[in-house]
Amino acid sequence: MKRLGSFFDEIYGFDGMSSFLLFISVILNLVTGMWPSQAVNNFNLISYLPLLGCIFRVFSRNHERRAHENECFLKLARPLCENIIEKREEQAEAKTAFKELLHDHYHELGQAYAAKNFEAFERLLKA
């Protein structure tokens, strides 16, 4: 049991690049698994390369090299991730603004209807 514990202490482990490689491998395997064609099955063999890279990285003992590779990967991936996060935030803000606009419009409609001001109600419906 001590040997197994010392083995796990020495390996590099899972990081951002490893998880990306695993994700790519799973996606490629799922996509290529949908078609029974022989050409696609040959491509399916290629989809195992990211998985092998992930396993190699996780069980590597060269911590400095793997950390440097992960740092380079994160430098490349960070702008893309930040761009995606910015777009999601913009969409969420636009959705919130639209909901507020609808809420205000329906609130005015409700007030006009409750006050039996049907001229204002008709005008708000047309707006």
C-alpha positions in Angstrom: 0.0 0.0 0.0 2.9 2.3 0.7 4.3 1.8 -2.8 0.9 2.8 -4.3 0.8 5.9 -2.2 4.4 6.9 -3.1 3.5 6.3 -6.8 0.6 8.7 -6.6 2.7 11.3 -4.8 5.2 11.3 -7.6 2.9 11.7 -10.6 1.9 15.1 -12.0 -1.9 14.7 -11.9 -4.8 16.4 -13.7 -4.6 20.0 -14.9 -6.3 22.3 -17.4 -4.6 20.9 -20.5 -5.3 17.3 -19.4 -9.0 18.0 -19.0 -9.1 19.7 -22.4 -7.5 16.7 -24.0 -9.9 14.4 -22.3 -12.9 16.6 -23.4 -11.7 16.6 -27.0 -11.2 12.8 -26.9 -14.7 12.2 -25.5 -16.3 14.5 -28.0 -14.5 12.9 -31.0 -15.4 9.4 -29.8 -19.1 10.4 -29.4 -19.2 12.0 -32.8 -17.4 9.2 -34.6 -19.4 6.6 -32.8 -22.6 7.8 -34.4 -21.6 6.7 -37.9 -21.0 3.0 -38.8 -18.8 3.9 -41.8 -15.3 2.3 -42.1 -13.7 5.7 -42.9 -15.2 7.2 -39.7 -14.0 4.2 -37.7 -10.5 4.9 -38.9 -10.9 8.5 -37.7 -12.1 7.1 -34.4 -8.7 5.5 -33.9 -7.2 9.0 -34.3 -9.6 10.3 -31.6 -7.8 8.2 -29.0 -4.6 10.3 -29.4 -5.8 13.1 -27.1 -6.8 10.5 -24.6 -3.3 9.0 -24.7 -1.9 12.5 -24.3 -4.1 13.1 -21.3 -3.1 9.8 -19.6 0.6 10.5 -20.4 0.3 14.0 -18.8 -1.5 12.7 -15.7 1.0 9.9 -14.9 4.1 11.9 -15.9 6.8 12.5 -13.3 8.3 15.5 -15.1 6.4 18.1 -13.1 8.3 21.1 -14.5 7.8 20.2 -18.1 4.0 19.5 -17.6 3.6 22.7 -15.6 5.3 24.7 -18.4 3.1 23.0 -21.1 -0.1 23.8 -19.0 1.0 27.4 -18.6 1.5 27.8 -22.4 -1.9 26.1 -23.0 -3.6 28.4 -20.5 -2.0 31.5 -22.2 -3.6 30.4 -25.5 -7.0 29.4 -24.0 -7.5 32.3 -21.6 -8.4 34.9 -24.3 -10.9 32.6 -25.8 -12.5 31.8 -22.5 -12.6 35.4 -21.5 -14.3 36.3 -24.8 -16.9 33.6 -24.2 -17.5 34.8 -20.7 -17.9 38.4 -21.9 -20.4 37.4 -24.5 -22.4 35.4 -21.9 -22.4 38.4 -19.6 -23.6 40.7 -22.4 -26.4 38.3 -23.2 -27.4 38.0 -19.6 -27.4 41.8 -19.3 -29.5 42.2 -22.5 -31.9 39.5 -21.2 -32.3 41.3 -17.9 -32.8 44.7 -19.6 -35.5 43.1 -21.8 -37.2 41.6 -18.9 -37.2 44.9 -17.1 -38.6 46.6 -20.1 -41.4 44.0 -20.4 -42.1 44.3 -16.7 -42.5 48.1 -16.9 -44.7 47.8 -20.0 -47.0 45.2 -18.5 -47.1 47.2 -15.2 -48.3 50.3 -17.1 -50.9 48.1 -18.9 -52.1 46.8 -15.6 -52.4 50.2 -14.1 -54.3 51.6 -17.1 -56.7 48.7 -17.0 -57.2 48.9 -13.3 -57.9 52.6 -13.6 -60.5 51.8 -16.3 -58.5 54.1 -18.6 -59.2 52.1 -21.7 -57.8 54.8 -24.1 -54.4 54.6 -22.4 -54.7 50.8 -22.3 -55.3 50.7 -26.1 -52.5 53.2 -26.7 -50.1 51.0 -24.6 -51.2 47.9 -26.4 -50.3 49.4 -29.8 -46.9 50.6 -28.6 
